[in-house]
Amino acid sequence: MMTGAKRKRSTVWRKIQAVRLEDIKAWCMRRLPILTWVPVYNWKENLVPDTVSGMMLAIQQVTQGLAFAVLSSVHPVFGLYGSFFPVIIYAIFGMGRHVATGTFALTSLISANAVERLVPSVRTNFTANNNSGILGLSEFEMQRIGVAAAVSFLGGIIQVVMFMLQLGSATFLLTEPVISAMTTGAATHVVTSQVKYLLGMKMPYISGPLAFFHIYAYVFENIRSVQLEALLLSLLSIVVLVLVKELNEKYHRNIKVVLPIDLLLIIATSIACYYADMEYVYGIEVVGNIPKGLPSPKAPSMSVLPEVVTEAFGVALVGYVASLALAQGSAKKFKYSVDDNQEFLAHGLSNVIPSFFFCIPSAAAMGRTALLYSTGAKTQVACLISCVLILVVIYTIGPLLYWLPMCVLASIIVVGLKGMLMQFRDLKKYWNVDKIDWESLKQVKIVSVNSPLVFLNARKFHADLLKIIQKDGMSSQCEQNTLLCSFSNGSCHGELVQPCHNDRHVLILDCSGLNFFDYTGVSVLLQIYVDCKNRYIDVLLAHCKGSLIKAMQYGGNLDSENPVFFESISSAIDAIPIHRNYSKFSEQSEL
């Protein structure tokens, strides 16, 4: 009996161990996405395109790393570290196969606010004097990166906490107009922060309310101090960058490898600055000493954390929002899924761990991600290959960048923000959508269906919808009381009068809340579709479940030429011909 009991307990224990092992394995696969794609990586088909993309990405990572470090008010070498460590962490924990994380203009600008506030500028170049012994840099420069690293550390902690609280699902609140407005506004501030380098001016750091306007006021008041040589070099750099990038974009389908104009410009201007001795002859500010090698890990200063809470929240939210938008776009383009919450963890760790290696805050960048698209990258292997090449730069090529003019780095930053600045063109699109919240098109009515549609409420659904249509004047000069039939268990009573031909209107039904329906409910929707069509009102349905689409298609009477069902409200709006001279009326309603 005892032996049997022991065997039984032993069997139960083995089952428990097996279950635990399976749970642990499932957890690891879910939280370490690299374990899902590395074992099935197709070395034969993917290695070559990933290698080419990695080489091109490394060039952009180096140039942007140097530039965004300056934007963050720290020594340029820390931008190289920020282009190396976060990339490795994201490749392990991130789900975006074509997301290129690293230094980012907006997070750099946010961290610069803390750096300038806590460690004010005492000189305007990065040449090391009074070395501290750490990386061969001055104590002043180490204090500055200490603040930036603290912002990165705390921002990453906030992102990890948001992951633990499962706040990734709340990203639906961040609509396209919100993200576009935020990034465009930030881009204008980034450009403004580079004006002093573009003009070669000695300018104090200006922050606080209306700082944007105070900076330009200072420029105009001190316009005589503009350095002509720096201005001409800036203009030349911007013209060359824009021209070559436009040509690369125009002919990218005909050429396999785009011209790395950022790198070529850095090399050319550095050589010219060296041989012409521009630093001393013309007084052009240069990058200065770039230390060799990687730093030993050191914890960020914990005493600074209470002072950088505001900037840390800004880094956490702005970095995550921008990165998630790119990850979701990548997933949609290449047909795979991204867990919003896992991205919180990936970017959080990509900020926390690198902060121990003197890294500035990181996030994914639009330009680098677009580069991976255009060069045919397949996986995060491209990003890891770029890390190998960046490591070569850190150990061998970095010191040769001493003579790189700061105005050239500023030009690279400004041109790199072209995509964000071009979002100003979206203002016209959003204005045409709605003057108030820019969310509903002219003569378009969006109605949300937030309840089941069955025989019990079909009649009320029709009545409520009719009231909304009448209220917004969608069928002016027509018989309002006969726009739609009265419904009772799917039957139609009464006759419709002849419609009047006026400008066409559009009714969009948001069916995301329609979780249950029956035959009567489907009949109601079909009858509404037919009656509205007779009244020159186009009916579009968004967020429909597959079962609802199948039921309505089976019921017939749908237009076979024009699409009726759409994945989202935005896609339904995009399908509306804008040239129909719609006129604006009310906002979104709910049923």
C-alpha positions as CSV (number, residue, x, y, z in Angstrom):
1,M,0.0,0.0,0.0
2,M,2.8,2.4,0.9
3,T,4.6,1.6,-2.3
4,G,1.5,2.3,-4.4
5,A,0.9,5.6,-2.6
6,K,4.5,6.6,-3.2
7,R,4.2,5.8,-6.9
8,K,1.0,7.8,-7.1
9,R,2.6,10.8,-5.4
10,S,5.6,10.4,-7.6
11,T,3.4,10.4,-10.7
12,V,1.5,13.5,-9.6
13,W,4.8,15.3,-8.8
14,R,6.1,14.5,-12.3
15,K,2.9,15.8,-13.9
16,I,3.2,19.0,-11.8
17,Q,6.8,19.4,-12.9
18,A,5.8,18.8,-16.5
19,V,3.0,21.4,-16.3
20,R,5.4,23.9,-14.7
21,L,8.0,23.4,-17.3
22,E,5.4,23.9,-20.0
23,D,4.2,27.1,-18.4
24,I,7.8,28.3,-18.1
25,K,8.5,27.5,-21.7
26,A,5.3,29.2,-22.8
27,W,6.2,32.3,-20.7
28,C,9.7,32.5,-22.2
29,M,8.4,32.2,-25.7
30,R,5.8,35.0,-25.0
31,R,8.2,37.3,-23.3
32,L,11.4,36.6,-25.4
33,P,10.2,36.8,-29.0
34,I,13.7,36.1,-30.2
35,L,13.1,32.5,-29.2
36,T,10.3,32.2,-31.7
37,W,12.0,33.5,-34.9
38,V,15.7,32.6,-34.4
39,P,15.1,28.8,-34.5
40,V,13.2,29.1,-37.8
41,Y,15.4,31.7,-39.4
42,N,16.0,31.0,-43.0
43,W,19.8,31.6,-43.3
44,K,19.8,30.9,-47.1
45,E,17.1,33.3,-48.1
46,N,17.3,36.0,-45.4
47,L,20.9,36.4,-44.4
48,V,22.0,38.4,-47.6
49,P,19.1,41.0,-47.5
50,D,19.5,41.3,-43.7
51,T,23.3,41.9,-44.1
52,V,22.8,44.6,-46.8
53,S,20.1,46.3,-44.7
54,G,22.3,46.0,-41.6
55,M,25.2,47.7,-43.3
56,M,23.0,50.6,-44.5
57,L,21.3,50.8,-41.1
58,A,24.7,51.1,-39.4
59,I,25.6,54.1,-41.4
60,Q,22.4,55.8,-40.4
61,Q,22.7,54.7,-36.8
62,V,26.2,56.3,-36.5
63,T,25.2,59.6,-38.1
64,Q,21.9,59.9,-36.2
65,G,23.6,58.7,-33.0
66,L,26.2,61.5,-33.1
67,A,23.5,64.1,-34.1
68,F,20.9,63.1,-31.5
69,A,23.5,63.0,-28.7
70,V,24.3,66.6,-29.5
71,L,20.5,67.3,-29.5
72,S,20.4,65.7,-26.0
73,S,23.2,68.1,-24.9
74,V,25.7,65.4,-24.2
75,H,29.0,64.4,-25.8
76,P,28.5,62.8,-29.3
77,V,30.2,59.5,-28.3
78,F,27.2,58.7,-26.1
79,G,25.0,58.6,-29.2
80,L,27.2,55.8,-30.5
81,Y,26.5,53.8,-27.3
82,G,22.8,54.6,-27.7
83,S,22.9,53.2,-31.2
84,F,24.4,49.9,-29.9
85,F,23.0,48.7,-26.6
86,P,19.2,49.4,-27.0
87,V,19.3,47.7,-30.4
88,I,20.4,44.4,-28.9
89,I,17.9,44.6,-26.1
90,Y,15.0,45.3,-28.4
91,A,16.0,42.5,-30.7
92,I,15.6,40.1,-27.8
93,F,12.4,41.4,-26.3
94,G,10.7,43.3,-29.2
95,M,8.1,42.0,-31.6
96,G,8.6,44.4,-34.5
97,R,10.7,42.6,-37.1
98,H,11.4,45.8,-39.0
99,V,11.6,48.3,-36.1
100,A,15.0,50.0,-35.8
101,T,15.3,51.3,-32.3
102,G,18.2,53.5,-31.0
103,T,18.6,57.2,-30.5
104,F,15.5,59.3,-31.3
105,A,15.1,63.0,-31.9
106,L,12.1,63.6,-29.7
107,T,13.3,61.7,-26.6
108,S,16.7,63.4,-27.0
109,L,15.1,66.8,-27.0
110,I,13.1,65.9,-23.8
111,S,16.2,64.6,-22.0
112,A,18.1,67.8,-23.1
113,N,15.7,69.8,-21.0
114,A,16.7,68.0,-17.8
115,V,20.4,68.1,-18.8
116,E,20.4,71.8,-19.4
117,R,18.4,72.5,-16.2
118,L,20.5,70.4,-13.9
119,V,24.0,70.8,-15.5
120,P,23.9,74.2,-17.3
121,S,26.3,74.8,-20.2
122,V,29.7,76.2,-19.3
123,R,31.3,76.0,-22.8
124,T,30.1,75.3,-26.3
125,N,32.3,72.5,-27.6
126,F,32.9,68.9,-26.7
127,T,36.7,68.9,-26.6
128,A,37.8,67.3,-23.3
129,N,39.7,69.4,-20.8
130,N,40.2,68.5,-17.1
131,N,39.7,64.8,-17.8
132,S,37.9,62.8,-15.1
133,G,39.6,59.6,-16.1
134,I,36.3,58.0,-17.2
135,L,36.4,57.6,-21.0
136,G,38.9,60.5,-21.1
137,L,36.1,63.0,-20.8
138,S,35.7,66.0,-18.5
139,E,33.7,65.9,-15.3
140,F,31.3,68.3,-16.8
141,E,30.5,66.0,-19.7
142,M,30.1,63.0,-17.3
143,Q,27.7,64.9,-15.2
144,R,25.6,65.7,-18.2
145,I,25.4,62.1,-19.4
146,G,24.6,61.1,-15.8
147,V,21.5,63.2,-16.0
148,A,20.5,61.9,-19.4
149,A,21.1,58.3,-18.3
150,A,18.9,58.9,-15.2
151,V,16.1,60.1,-17.5
152,S,16.6,57.0,-19.6
153,F,16.6,54.7,-16.5
154,L,13.5,56.2,-14.9
155,G,11.6,56.4,-18.3
156,G,12.4,52.7,-18.8
157,I,11.1,51.9,-15.3
158,I,7.9,53.7,-16.0
159,Q,7.5,51.7,-19.2
160,V,8.1,48.4,-17.4
161,V,5.5,49.4,-14.8
162,M,3.0,50.2,-17.5
163,F,3.8,46.7,-18.9
164,M,3.1,45.2,-15.5
165,L,-0.2,47.1,-15.3
166,Q,-1.2,45.9,-18.8
167,L,-1.6,49.4,-20.0
168,G,-0.7,48.5,-23.6
169,S,-4.4,48.0,-24.3
170,A,-5.0,51.7,-23.6
171,T,-3.2,52.8,-26.7
172,F,-6.5,53.0,-28.6
173,L,-6.8,56.4,-27.1
174,L,-3.8,57.6,-29.1
175,T,-5.4,58.2,-32.5
176,E,-3.6,59.1,-35.7
177,P,-4.3,62.9,-35.4
178,V,-3.0,62.9,-31.8
179,I,0.2,61.1,-32.7
180,S,0.7,63.2,-35.8
181,A,0.2,66.4,-33.9
182,M,2.5,65.4,-31.1
183,T,5.4,64.3,-33.4
184,T,5.0,67.3,-35.7
185,G,5.0,69.8,-32.9
186,A,8.0,68.1,-31.3
187,A,9.8,68.1,-34.6
188,T,9.5,71.9,-34.9
189,H,11.0,72.3,-31.4
190,V,13.9,70.0,-32.5
191,V,14.6,72.1,-35.5
192,T,14.5,75.2,-33.3
193,S,17.0,73.8,-30.9
194,Q,19.5,73.4,-33.8
195,V,19.3,76.9,-35.1
196,K,22.3,78.0,-33.0
197,Y,24.5,75.3,-34.7
198,L,23.1,76.0,-38.1
199,L,24.0,79.7,-37.8
200,G,27.1,79.2,-35.8
201,M,25.8,81.5,-33.0
202,K,26.7,81.4,-29.3
203,M,23.3,81.2,-27.6
204,P,22.3,80.5,-24.0
205,Y,20.0,77.6,-23.4
206,I,16.4,78.9,-23.4
207,S,13.5,76.9,-21.9
208,G,10.2,77.3,-20.3
209,P,6.9,78.7,-21.5
210,L,7.1,80.4,-25.0
211,A,10.8,79.3,-25.3
212,F,10.1,78.6,-28.9
213,F,9.4,82.2,-29.6
214,H,12.1,83.5,-27.3
215,I,14.8,81.6,-29.2
216,Y,13.8,83.2,-32.5
217,A,13.6,86.6,-30.8
218,Y,17.1,86.1,-29.5
219,V,18.3,85.2,-33.1
220,F,16.9,88.3,-34.6
221,E,18.2,90.5,-31.8
222,N,21.7,89.1,-32.3
223,I,21.6,88.6,-36.1
224,R,25.0,90.3,-36.5
225,S,26.7,87.5,-34.6
226,V,25.7,84.9,-37.2
227,Q,28.9,83.1,-38.4
228,L,28.8,83.3,-42.2
229,E,31.0,80.3,-42.8
230,A,28.9,78.0,-40.6
231,L,25.7,79.3,-42.3
232,L,27.0,78.6,-45.8
233,L,28.2,75.2,-44.8
234,S,24.8,74.4,-43.2
235,L,23.0,75.5,-46.3
236,L,25.3,73.5,-48.6
237,S,24.8,70.4,-46.4
238,I,21.0,70.8,-46.3
239,V,20.8,71.2,-50.1
240,V,23.0,68.2,-50.7
241,L,21.2,66.0,-48.2
242,V,17.7,66.9,-49.5
243,L,18.7,66.5,-53.1
244,V,20.4,63.1,-52.8
245,K,17.7,61.7,-50.5
246,E,15.0,62.8,-52.9
247,L,16.9,61.0,-55.7
248,N,17.4,57.9,-53.6
249,E,13.6,57.9,-52.9
250,K,12.7,58.5,-56.5
251,Y,14.9,55.7,-57.9
252,H,15.0,53.3,-55.0
253,R,13.2,50.7,-57.1
254,N,15.9,50.8,-59.8
255,I,18.9,50.7,-57.4
256,K,19.6,48.0,-54.9
257,V,21.7,50.1,-52.5
258,V,20.9,53.7,-51.8
259,L,23.7,56.3,-51.6
260,P,24.8,56.8,-47.9
261,I,24.9,60.6,-48.3
262,D,24.9,61.2,-44.5
263,L,28.1,59.2,-44.1
264,L,29.7,60.7,-47.2
265,L,28.9,64.2,-46.0
266,I,30.4,63.5,-42.6
267,I,33.6,62.2,-44.2
268,A,33.9,65.0,-46.8
269,T,33.2,67.8,-44.3
270,S,35.5,66.3,-41.7
271,I,38.4,66.1,-44.2
272,A,37.7,69.6,-45.5
273,C,37.6,71.0,-42.0
274,Y,40.9,69.3,-41.1
275,Y,42.9,70.5,-44.2
276,A,41.4,74.0,-44.1
277,D,41.9,74.2,-40.3
278,M,38.3,75.6,-40.0
279,E,38.2,75.3,-36.3
280,Y,41.0,77.9,-35.8
281,V,40.9,79.9,-39.0
282,Y,37.1,80.4,-39.2
283,G,36.1,79.5,-35.6
284,I,33.8,76.7,-36.8
285,E,32.7,74.5,-33.9
286,V,33.7,70.8,-34.2
287,V,32.8,67.6,-32.4
288,G,36.2,67.2,-30.7
289,N,37.6,64.2,-29.1
290,I,35.8,60.8,-29.5
291,P,36.9,58.2,-27.0
292,K,37.7,54.7,-28.1
293,G,35.9,51.5,-26.8
294,L,32.9,50.7,-24.7
295,P,32.5,52.0,-21.1
296,S,32.4,49.9,-18.0
297,P,28.8,49.7,-16.6
298,K,27.9,52.2,-13.9
299,A,24.5,52.7,-12.3
300,P,22.8,56.1,-13.0
301,S,22.8,58.6,-10.2
302,M,19.7,57.7,-8.0
303,S,19.8,61.1,-6.4
304,V,18.9,62.8,-9.7
305,L,15.8,60.7,-10.2
306,P,13.3,63.0,-8.3
307,E,14.5,65.9,-10.4
308,V,13.8,64.2,-13.8
309,V,10.4,62.7,-13.2
310,T,8.7,65.0,-15.7
311,E,11.2,64.3,-18.4
312,A,11.1,60.6,-17.7
313,F,7.3,60.4,-18.2
314,G,7.7,62.4,-21.4
315,V,10.4,59.9,-22.7
316,A,8.3,56.9,-21.6
317,L,5.1,58.1,-23.4
318,V,6.5,59.8,-26.4
319,G,9.0,57.0,-27.1
320,Y,6.5,54.3,-26.7
321,V,3.8,55.9,-28.8
322,A,6.2,56.7,-31.7
323,S,7.7,53.2,-31.5
324,L,4.4,51.4,-31.3
325,A,3.0,53.2,-34.3
326,L,6.1,51.9,-36.3
327,A,5.8,48.4,-35.0
328,Q,2.1,48.2,-35.8
329,G,2.7,49.6,-39.3
330,S,5.4,47.0,-39.8
331,A,3.2,44.2,-38.6
332,K,0.3,45.3,-40.9
333,K,2.6,45.6,-43.9
334,F,4.3,42.2,-43.5
335,K,1.3,40.4,-42.0
336,Y,2.3,39.4,-38.5
337,S,1.0,40.5,-35.0
338,V,2.5,42.8,-32.4
339,D,1.6,42.6,-28.7
340,D,1.1,46.3,-27.5
341,N,1.9,45.3,-23.9
342,Q,5.1,43.4,-24.9
343,E,6.3,46.5,-26.6
344,F,6.1,48.3,-23.3
345,L,8.4,45.7,-21.8
346,A,10.8,45.7,-24.8
347,H,11.2,49.5,-24.9
348,G,11.3,49.7,-21.1
349,L,14.3,47.3,-20.9
350,S,15.9,49.1,-23.9
351,N,16.0,52.2,-21.7
352,V,16.8,50.7,-18.3
353,I,19.7,48.4,-19.2
354,P,21.5,50.7,-21.6
355,S,21.3,53.5,-19.0
356,F,24.1,51.6,-17.1
357,F,26.3,52.1,-20.1
358,F,25.9,55.9,-20.4
359,C,23.1,55.8,-23.0
360,I,20.6,58.5,-23.8
361,P,16.9,57.6,-24.0
362,S,16.0,55.5,-27.0
363,A,13.0,54.7,-29.2
364,A,12.3,53.6,-32.7
365,A,12.8,56.1,-35.5
366,M,10.7,56.5,-38.6
367,G,13.7,57.1,-41.0
368,R,15.6,54.0,-39.8
369,T,12.5,51.8,-40.0
370,A,11.7,53.1,-43.5
371,L,15.3,52.2,-44.5
372,L,14.8,48.6,-43.4
373,Y,11.7,48.5,-45.5
374,S,13.4,49.9,-48.6
375,T,16.5,47.7,-48.3
376,G,14.6,44.5,-48.0
377,A,15.3,43.5,-44.4
378,K,13.6,40.4,-43.2
379,T,14.2,40.2,-39.4
380,Q,15.9,41.9,-36.5
381,V,19.1,40.2,-37.7
382,A,19.6,43.3,-39.8
383,C,19.7,45.4,-36.6
384,L,22.1,43.0,-34.9
385,I,24.5,43.2,-37.9
386,S,24.4,47.0,-37.7
387,C,25.5,46.6,-34.0
388,V,28.6,44.7,-35.1
389,L,29.5,47.5,-37.5
390,I,28.8,50.2,-34.9
391,L,31.2,48.4,-32.6
392,V,33.8,48.7,-35.3
393,V,33.2,52.4,-35.4
394,I,33.4,52.8,-31.7
395,Y,36.8,51.0,-31.5
396,T,38.5,52.2,-34.6
397,I,36.8,55.0,-36.6
398,G,35.4,57.2,-33.8
399,P,38.5,59.2,-33.0
400,L,38.7,60.2,-36.7
401,L,35.5,62.2,-36.3
402,Y,37.2,64.9,-34.3
403,W,37.0,67.5,-37.1
404,L,33.3,67.0,-37.9
405,P,31.6,70.4,-37.9
406,M,28.7,70.8,-35.5
407,C,26.7,72.7,-38.2
408,V,26.8,69.6,-40.4
409,L,25.4,67.4,-37.6
410,A,22.7,70.0,-37.1
411,S,21.9,69.8,-40.8
412,I,21.6,66.0,-40.6
413,I,19.1,66.4,-37.7
414,V,17.0,68.9,-39.6
415,V,16.8,66.9,-42.8
416,G,16.2,63.7,-40.9
417,L,13.0,65.3,-39.5
418,K,11.6,65.9,-43.0
419,G,9.1,63.1,-42.7
420,M,7.7,64.6,-39.4
421,L,7.7,68.1,-40.7
422,M,5.8,67.1,-43.8
423,Q,2.9,66.0,-41.6
424,F,1.9,69.6,-41.5
425,R,0.2,68.7,-44.8
426,D,-2.2,66.6,-42.8
427,L,-3.7,69.7,-41.4
428,K,-5.7,70.2,-44.6
429,K,-7.0,66.6,-44.5
430,Y,-8.0,66.9,-40.9
431,W,-9.6,70.3,-41.4
432,N,-11.7,69.0,-44.3
433,V,-12.8,66.2,-41.9
434,D,-14.1,68.4,-39.2
435,K,-13.3,71.9,-38.0
436,I,-13.8,71.0,-34.3
437,D,-12.2,67.6,-33.6
438,W,-11.3,66.7,-37.2
439,E,-13.0,63.3,-37.0
440,S,-16.1,63.3,-39.3
441,L,-16.3,64.1,-43.0
442,K,-18.6,66.5,-44.7
443,Q,-22.1,65.1,-45.2
444,V,-20.9,61.9,-43.4
445,K,-22.6,60.6,-40.3
446,I,-21.0,58.0,-38.1
447,V,-23.3,56.0,-35.9
448,S,-21.9,53.5,-33.3
449,V,-24.0,50.4,-32.7
450,N,-23.2,49.4,-29.1
451,S,-25.8,46.8,-28.3
452,P,-27.1,43.5,-29.7
453,L,-29.5,43.8,-32.7
454,V,-32.3,41.3,-32.3
455,F,-36.1,41.1,-32.7
456,L,-36.6,42.8,-29.3
457,N,-34.9,46.0,-30.2
458,A,-34.9,46.1,-34.0
459,R,-37.9,48.6,-34.1
460,K,-36.2,50.9,-31.6
461,F,-32.9,50.7,-33.5
462,H,-34.7,51.9,-36.6
463,A,-36.5,54.7,-34.8
464,D,-33.3,56.0,-33.1
465,L,-31.5,55.9,-36.4
466,L,-34.3,57.7,-38.1
467,K,-34.2,60.5,-35.5
468,I,-30.4,60.9,-36.0
469,I,-30.8,61.1,-39.8
470,Q,-33.6,63.6,-39.5
471,K,-31.8,65.7,-36.9
472,D,-28.7,66.1,-39.2
473,G,-30.8,66.8,-42.3
474,M,-29.4,63.9,-44.4
475,S,-32.5,63.8,-46.5
476,S,-33.6,67.4,-46.8
477,Q,-36.5,68.1,-49.2
478,C,-37.5,64.5,-48.8
479,E,-40.3,62.9,-46.8
480,Q,-38.5,62.4,-43.5
481,N,-41.2,60.2,-42.0
482,T,-40.9,57.7,-44.9
483,L,-37.1,57.6,-45.2
484,L,-37.1,54.1,-43.6
485,C,-39.9,51.6,-43.2
486,S,-41.3,50.6,-39.9
487,F,-39.9,47.3,-38.9
488,S,-41.5,44.5,-36.9
489,N,-39.7,41.2,-36.8
490,G,-38.0,41.9,-40.1
491,S,-41.2,42.9,-42.0
492,C,-41.6,46.2,-43.8
493,H,-45.0,48.0,-43.6
494,G,-46.0,51.0,-45.7
495,E,-44.8,52.4,-49.0
496,L,-41.9,54.6,-49.7
497,V,-42.5,57.9,-51.6
498,Q,-40.4,58.8,-54.6
499,P,-36.9,60.0,-53.5
500,C,-35.6,63.4,-54.3
501,H,-32.2,63.5,-56.0
502,N,-29.9,65.7,-53.9
503,D,-26.2,65.6,-53.0
504,R,-25.3,62.1,-51.8
505,H,-24.7,61.6,-48.1
506,V,-22.8,58.8,-46.3
507,L,-23.9,56.9,-43.2
508,I,-21.2,54.9,-41.5
509,L,-22.3,52.3,-39.0
510,D,-19.6,51.4,-36.5
511,C,-20.4,47.8,-35.6
512,S,-17.6,47.2,-33.2
513,G,-20.1,47.0,-30.3
514,L,-22.5,44.7,-32.2
515,N,-21.6,41.4,-30.5
516,F,-24.9,39.5,-31.1
517,F,-27.6,39.6,-33.8
518,D,-30.4,37.4,-35.2
519,Y,-32.2,37.1,-38.4
520,T,-34.4,40.1,-37.7
521,G,-31.3,42.2,-36.9
522,V,-29.7,41.3,-40.2
523,S,-32.9,42.1,-42.0
524,V,-33.0,45.5,-40.4
525,L,-29.5,46.3,-41.6
526,L,-30.2,45.1,-45.1
527,Q,-33.5,47.1,-45.3
528,I,-31.7,50.2,-44.0
529,Y,-29.1,49.7,-46.7
530,V,-31.6,49.5,-49.5
531,D,-33.8,52.3,-48.3
532,C,-30.9,54.7,-47.8
533,K,-29.5,53.8,-51.2
534,N,-32.9,54.8,-52.7
535,R,-32.6,58.1,-50.9
536,Y,-29.1,58.6,-52.2
537,I,-27.5,57.9,-48.9
538,D,-24.5,55.5,-49.1
539,V,-24.3,53.0,-46.1
540,L,-20.9,51.7,-45.1
541,L,-20.3,49.3,-42.2
542,A,-17.0,49.3,-40.2
543,H,-15.6,46.8,-37.6
544,C,-18.0,44.1,-38.7
545,K,-17.4,40.5,-37.4
546,G,-17.0,37.9,-40.0
547,S,-20.3,36.2,-39.1
548,L,-22.2,39.5,-39.7
549,I,-20.6,40.0,-43.0
550,K,-21.4,36.5,-44.1
551,A,-25.0,36.8,-43.0
552,M,-25.6,40.1,-44.8
553,Q,-23.9,38.8,-48.0
554,Y,-26.2,35.8,-47.8
555,G,-29.2,38.0,-47.5
556,G,-28.3,39.7,-50.8
557,N,-29.2,43.2,-52.0
558,L,-25.7,44.5,-51.4
559,D,-23.9,46.5,-54.1
560,S,-21.4,44.2,-55.8
561,E,-19.4,47.0,-57.4
562,N,-18.6,49.2,-54.4
563,P,-17.3,47.9,-51.1
564,V,-19.7,48.0,-48.1
565,F,-17.6,46.4,-45.3
566,F,-14.4,48.0,-43.9
567,E,-11.9,47.1,-41.2
568,S,-12.1,50.5,-39.5
569,I,-13.9,53.8,-39.6
570,S,-10.8,55.5,-41.1
571,S,-10.6,53.0,-44.0
572,A,-14.3,53.6,-44.6
573,I,-13.7,57.4,-44.7
574,D,-10.8,56.9,-47.0
575,A,-13.0,55.1,-49.5
576,I,-15.4,58.1,-49.8
577,P,-14.8,60.1,-53.0
578,I,-13.8,63.5,-51.7
579,H,-14.8,65.3,-54.9
580,R,-18.5,64.9,-54.2
581,N,-18.8,68.3,-52.6
582,Y,-20.0,67.0,-49.2
583,S,-21.1,69.5,-46.7
584,K,-20.4,69.2,-43.0
585,F,-23.0,68.4,-40.4
586,S,-23.0,66.6,-37.0
587,E,-20.6,64.5,-35.0
588,Q,-20.5,60.9,-34.1
589,S,-23.6,59.4,-32.5
590,E,-24.3,56.2,-30.6
591,L,-27.1,53.7,-30.7
